[in-house]
Amino acid sequence: MNRQAQAAVMFLLGAALLHAGTTGLYLRYVKAGLQPLLLASGAVLIAAAVATVWYERRHARAAHGTGPAAPGTEKATGEGAGEGAEEAHAHSHPEPRISWLLVLPLLSLILVAPPALGSYSALRSGTALKQPYGYGKLPTSDPVPLSVVDYASRAAYGHAGSLHGRPVRVTGFLALDRGGAPYLVRMALNCCAADAQPVKIALTGELPPVLRPDAWLEVTGTYRPGLMRDPVNNGPIPYLKVVSARPVPTPHDPYDETWNN
């Protein structure tokens, strides 16, 4: 891979990062707060590619005598020029062919847009629910809109009093365990999809007659006392008694970032 090819790969990778950062595609990979860094990385890669092309063209012009010579040097002619060229050729090293494998991540970023993690990953990972440092005041709306993490943490860690008598509305995707038990899930992340872990709510009550894994549901219900234990890591999974449920489109940001706030 010569310098021109390297510059082309850097330019395309930078353009792909800018495209992902400006269209929302980046939310499949990293949390929303990293968008400025992603855009900055794309801009730096494009600038580096342009600088590489400019440097190579300037170097080629100087080598052919069409550009200014470096200070303190003179153009070599005759036998001296030939010896210099042979010496430069003897010390040049071809780029390893394995470097072309760098194109594969670029092609995967351009051609393949992986879906957000779903029920397959959720059922094979233990719940990541942990007790927060504090709880915000619930809004006065009825039903109360809550994230999966907010409802689960309140219900599991002794703050369920704020949920008594209050209908809540929670959105997540559906997961069914081997026994057919339904969970409302949201994958929570710290940084990127590689560290995403599920937070689960066990559903009871008026469930839809047909339950399809990975379908996104907006569930309205009430707090139901009690906890079950996640069979993967023995973590707490609270219950939610469903009053109604309706399918909704996959949200723009499918991950939940509130669990580490």
C-alpha positions as a Python dict, from the first residue, in 0.01 Angstrom:
ca = {
    (1, 'M'): (0, 0, 0),
    (2, 'N'): (169, 321, -115),
    (3, 'R'): (115, 669, 22),
    (4, 'Q'): (-160, 748, -229),
    (5, 'A'): (-356, 439, -125),
    (6, 'Q'): (-304, 524, 242),
    (7, 'A'): (-438, 873, 180),
    (8, 'A'): (-741, 731, -3),
    (9, 'V'): (-820, 493, 287),
    (10, 'M'): (-783, 773, 543),
    (11, 'F'): (-1006, 1003, 339),
    (12, 'L'): (-1279, 741, 297),
    (13, 'L'): (-1265, 644, 664),
    (14, 'G'): (-1289, 1009, 767),
    (15, 'A'): (-1582, 1062, 531),
    (16, 'A'): (-1754, 751, 671),
    (17, 'L'): (-1711, 881, 1027),
    (18, 'L'): (-1856, 1218, 933),
    (19, 'H'): (-2148, 1047, 759),
    (20, 'A'): (-2217, 829, 1063),
    (21, 'G'): (-2185, 1123, 1301),
    (22, 'T'): (-2424, 1348, 1109),
    (23, 'T'): (-2693, 1092, 1023),
    (24, 'G'): (-2739, 919, 1359),
    (25, 'L'): (-2580, 595, 1238),
    (26, 'Y'): (-2314, 638, 1505),
    (27, 'L'): (-2573, 557, 1772),
    (28, 'R'): (-2544, 192, 1665),
    (29, 'Y'): (-2183, 198, 1788),
    (30, 'V'): (-2128, 462, 2059),
    (31, 'K'): (-2326, 676, 2302),
    (32, 'A'): (-2468, 1009, 2190),
    (33, 'G'): (-2224, 1212, 2401),
    (34, 'L'): (-1933, 1096, 2186),
    (35, 'Q'): (-2066, 1257, 1867),
    (36, 'P'): (-1835, 1564, 1885),
    (37, 'L'): (-1527, 1343, 1922),
    (38, 'L'): (-1642, 1124, 1633),
    (39, 'L'): (-1689, 1425, 1406),
    (40, 'A'): (-1351, 1566, 1510),
    (41, 'S'): (-1186, 1231, 1432),
    (42, 'G'): (-1339, 1225, 1086),
    (43, 'A'): (-1222, 1580, 1015),
    (44, 'V'): (-867, 1500, 1134),
    (45, 'L'): (-849, 1191, 910),
    (46, 'I'): (-963, 1388, 606),
    (47, 'A'): (-712, 1664, 681),
    (48, 'A'): (-435, 1406, 720),
    (49, 'A'): (-530, 1247, 386),
    (50, 'V'): (-521, 1583, 206),
    (51, 'A'): (-187, 1669, 368),
    (52, 'T'): (-44, 1333, 260),
    (53, 'V'): (-147, 1386, -102),
    (54, 'W'): (-6, 1741, -100),
    (55, 'Y'): (325, 1623, 49),
    (56, 'E'): (360, 1339, -203),
    (57, 'R'): (290, 1567, -500),
    (58, 'R'): (538, 1826, -371),
    (59, 'H'): (799, 1554, -318),
    (60, 'A'): (741, 1417, -670),
    (61, 'R'): (782, 1764, -827),
    (62, 'A'): (1104, 1818, -638),
    (63, 'A'): (1238, 1478, -746),
    (64, 'H'): (1172, 1557, -1114),
    (65, 'G'): (1324, 1902, -1090),
    (66, 'T'): (996, 2090, -1135),
    (67, 'G'): (982, 2224, -786),
    (68, 'P'): (1210, 2420, -555),
    (69, 'A'): (1502, 2226, -415),
    (70, 'A'): (1543, 2197, -44),
    (71, 'P'): (1768, 2467, 110),
    (72, 'G'): (2138, 2383, 105),
    (73, 'T'): (2106, 2118, -170),
    (74, 'E'): (2182, 2118, -541),
    (75, 'K'): (2045, 1907, -824),
    (76, 'A'): (2260, 1606, -892),
    (77, 'T'): (2346, 1530, -1253),
    (78, 'G'): (2521, 1259, -1449),
    (79, 'E'): (2687, 974, -1269),
    (80, 'G'): (2619, 1123, -925),
    (81, 'A'): (2246, 1138, -991),
    (82, 'G'): (2243, 777, -1106),
    (83, 'E'): (2430, 662, -797),
    (84, 'G'): (2188, 855, -575),
    (85, 'A'): (1888, 698, -742),
    (86, 'E'): (2035, 349, -706),
    (87, 'E'): (2111, 412, -339),
    (88, 'A'): (1758, 542, -275),
    (89, 'H'): (1613, 236, -451),
    (90, 'A'): (1834, 5, -246),
    (91, 'H'): (1708, 158, 79),
    (92, 'S'): (1339, 168, -18),
    (93, 'H'): (1113, -93, 137),
    (94, 'P'): (783, -206, -14),
    (95, 'E'): (477, -167, 207),
    (96, 'P'): (355, -502, 349),
    (97, 'R'): (57, -641, 163),
    (98, 'I'): (-116, -723, 489),
    (99, 'S'): (-180, -350, 533),
    (100, 'W'): (-458, -384, 275),
    (101, 'L'): (-659, -559, 547),
    (102, 'L'): (-718, -210, 687),
    (103, 'V'): (-970, -170, 407),
    (104, 'L'): (-1198, -436, 559),
    (105, 'P'): (-1316, -225, 859),
    (106, 'L'): (-1375, 60, 618),
    (107, 'L'): (-1592, -156, 392),
    (108, 'S'): (-1786, -290, 690),
    (109, 'L'): (-1853, 65, 810),
    (110, 'I'): (-1968, 178, 464),
    (111, 'L'): (-2159, -129, 346),
    (112, 'V'): (-2291, -288, 667),
    (113, 'A'): (-2503, -114, 929),
    (114, 'P'): (-2547, -365, 1213),
    (115, 'P'): (-2871, -350, 1409),
    (116, 'A'): (-2871, -253, 1774),
    (117, 'L'): (-2823, -535, 2022),
    (118, 'G'): (-3149, -715, 2100),
    (119, 'S'): (-3304, -1008, 2282),
    (120, 'Y'): (-3036, -1259, 2184),
    (121, 'S'): (-2771, -1059, 2368),
    (122, 'A'): (-3007, -961, 2651),
    (123, 'L'): (-3092, -1319, 2748),
    (124, 'R'): (-2728, -1424, 2749),
    (125, 'S'): (-2614, -1142, 2976),
    (126, 'G'): (-2708, -1074, 3334),
    (127, 'T'): (-2895, -759, 3425),
    (128, 'A'): (-2670, -457, 3472),
    (129, 'L'): (-2909, -287, 3714),
    (130, 'K'): (-2736, -107, 4000),
    (131, 'Q'): (-2853, 126, 4270),
    (132, 'P'): (-2821, 492, 4172),
    (133, 'Y'): (-2688, 763, 4402),
    (134, 'G'): (-3025, 937, 4407),
    (135, 'Y'): (-3365, 963, 4248),
    (136, 'G'): (-3514, 1258, 4069),
    (137, 'K'): (-3862, 1382, 4139),
    (138, 'L'): (-4128, 1209, 3932),
    (139, 'P'): (-4319, 1428, 3686),
    (140, 'T'): (-4683, 1502, 3758),
    (141, 'S'): (-4805, 1365, 3425),
    (142, 'D'): (-5031, 1063, 3419),
    (143, 'P'): (-4904, 806, 3329),
    (144, 'V'): (-4551, 883, 3440),
    (145, 'P'): (-4297, 840, 3155),
    (146, 'L'): (-3999, 642, 3284),
    (147, 'S'): (-3702, 473, 3125),
    (148, 'V'): (-3650, 103, 3183),
    (149, 'V'): (-3351, 182, 3405),
    (150, 'D'): (-3538, 443, 3612),
    (151, 'Y'): (-3839, 221, 3676),
    (152, 'A'): (-3627, -87, 3750),
    (153, 'S'): (-3397, 94, 3993),
    (154, 'R'): (-3687, 250, 4182),
    (155, 'A'): (-3874, -80, 4201),
    (156, 'A'): (-3572, -288, 4300),
    (157, 'Y'): (-3389, -68, 4550),
    (158, 'G'): (-3641, 39, 4806),
    (159, 'H'): (-3778, 349, 4638),
    (160, 'A'): (-4095, 185, 4515),
    (161, 'G'): (-4306, 411, 4736),
    (162, 'S'): (-4287, 679, 4471),
    (163, 'L'): (-4447, 433, 4226),
    (164, 'H'): (-4744, 323, 4440),
    (165, 'G'): (-5073, 432, 4285),
    (166, 'R'): (-4899, 591, 3987),
    (167, 'P'): (-4948, 446, 3640),
    (168, 'V'): (-4620, 446, 3448),
    (169, 'R'): (-4528, 430, 3080),
    (170, 'V'): (-4209, 246, 2984),
    (171, 'T'): (-4065, 171, 2639),
    (172, 'G'): (-3829, -113, 2554),
    (173, 'F'): (-3792, -421, 2340),
    (174, 'L'): (-3939, -760, 2419),
    (175, 'A'): (-3735, -1063, 2519),
    (176, 'L'): (-3869, -1412, 2593),
    (177, 'D'): (-3673, -1664, 2797),
    (178, 'R'): (-3676, -2037, 2730),
    (179, 'G'): (-3994, -2078, 2932),
    (180, 'G'): (-4169, -1800, 2738),
    (181, 'A'): (-4159, -1549, 3025),
    (182, 'P'): (-4162, -1194, 2882),
    (183, 'Y'): (-3922, -916, 2974),
    (184, 'L'): (-3915, -553, 2874),
    (185, 'V'): (-3549, -471, 2810),
    (186, 'R'): (-3324, -181, 2727),
    (187, 'M'): (-2954, -222, 2663),
    (188, 'A'): (-2755, 20, 2879),
    (189, 'L'): (-2405, 134, 2789),
    (190, 'N'): (-2118, 330, 2936),
    (191, 'C'): (-1928, 409, 2619),
    (192, 'C'): (-2004, 195, 2316),
    (193, 'A'): (-2205, -105, 2202),
    (194, 'A'): (-1918, -336, 2298),
    (195, 'D'): (-1990, -278, 2669),
    (196, 'A'): (-2372, -274, 2643),
    (197, 'Q'): (-2556, -473, 2909),
    (198, 'P'): (-2928, -535, 2955),
    (199, 'V'): (-3162, -399, 3219),
    (200, 'K'): (-3477, -611, 3245),
    (201, 'I'): (-3831, -576, 3374),
    (202, 'A'): (-4049, -886, 3416),
    (203, 'L'): (-4396, -830, 3267),
    (204, 'T'): (-4723, -958, 3412),
    (205, 'G'): (-5087, -864, 3362),
    (206, 'E'): (-5260, -782, 3032),
    (207, 'L'): (-5003, -892, 2779),
    (208, 'P'): (-5055, -886, 2401),
    (209, 'P'): (-5181, -1219, 2261),
    (210, 'V'): (-4879, -1247, 2031),
    (211, 'L'): (-4536, -1177, 2174),
    (212, 'R'): (-4255, -1132, 1923),
    (213, 'P'): (-3896, -1106, 2049),
    (214, 'D'): (-3718, -779, 1965),
    (215, 'A'): (-4046, -598, 1901),
    (216, 'W'): (-4049, -253, 2063),
    (217, 'L'): (-4340, -190, 2298),
    (218, 'E'): (-4473, 107, 2486),
    (219, 'V'): (-4611, -45, 2805),
    (220, 'T'): (-4848, 127, 3044),
    (221, 'G'): (-4887, -36, 3383),
    (222, 'T'): (-4846, -19, 3757),
    (223, 'Y'): (-4583, -128, 4006),
    (224, 'R'): (-4612, -485, 4129),
    (225, 'P'): (-4421, -575, 4448),
    (226, 'G'): (-4163, -850, 4442),
    (227, 'L'): (-3842, -934, 4262),
    (228, 'M'): (-3718, -1224, 4057),
    (229, 'R'): (-3353, -1313, 4008),
    (230, 'D'): (-3175, -1311, 3678),
    (231, 'P'): (-3065, -1670, 3605),
    (232, 'V'): (-2742, -1542, 3448),
    (233, 'N'): (-2597, -1335, 3733),
    (234, 'N'): (-2862, -1350, 4009),
    (235, 'G'): (-2927, -977, 3967),
    (236, 'P'): (-3263, -821, 4063),
    (237, 'I'): (-3543, -802, 3807),
    (238, 'P'): (-3853, -611, 3923),
    (239, 'Y'): (-4208, -671, 3802),
    (240, 'L'): (-4441, -443, 3610),
    (241, 'K'): (-4813, -520, 3590),
    (242, 'V'): (-4918, -437, 3235),
    (243, 'V'): (-5247, -256, 3176),
    (244, 'S'): (-5194, -191, 2806),
    (245, 'A'): (-4918, -232, 2551),
    (246, 'R'): (-4878, -110, 2197),
    (247, 'P'): (-4604, -160, 1938),
    (248, 'V'): (-4385, 141, 1859),
    (249, 'P'): (-4105, 199, 1607),
    (250, 'T'): (-3745, 145, 1710),
    (251, 'P'): (-3632, 470, 1875),
    (252, 'H'): (-3367, 689, 1718),
    (253, 'D'): (-3131, 601, 2004),
    (254, 'P'): (-3199, 237, 2097),
    (255, 'Y'): (-2964, 236, 2396),
    (256, 'D'): (-3024, 368, 2746),
    (257, 'E'): (-2750, 588, 2893),
    (258, 'T'): (-2921, 682, 3222),
    (259, 'W'): (-2796, 390, 3426),
    (260, 'N'): (-2454, 542, 3501),
    (261, 'N'): (-2573, 897, 3568),
}
